[in-house]
């Protein structure tokens, strides 16, 4: 007589069918690795595309800013011809005013002398006595 250990049903099934793990869907800890990798790859690609779009927009805005700054500089030159000091001097001469450097004597006068105020006399006196 020979001794036979009791048969374990689960152990014997694995021994006879090695592809049972794949059929049942228990692939171990890495069964989600490939779908997770592909999902993260797609998310990264979408972020990269969005980043490139934002970069293109920033480049366009910077070039627009440069063009606008140049147009503001040109507009300031044109505005100075209309509202600058020389334009005001030409208007004043056209209105019959005499420019100051051509005047003989220029003096600034007040209508009357400035009032002189005397400080008021002290009205409250405080004396401290230490004992």
Secondary structure by P-SEA (a helix, b strand, c coil): ccccccccaaaaaaaacccccccccccccccaaaaaaaaaaaaaaaaaaaaaaaaaaaaaaaaaaaaaaaaaaaaaaaaaaaccaaaaaaaaaaacccccccccbbbbbccccccccccccccbbbbbbcc
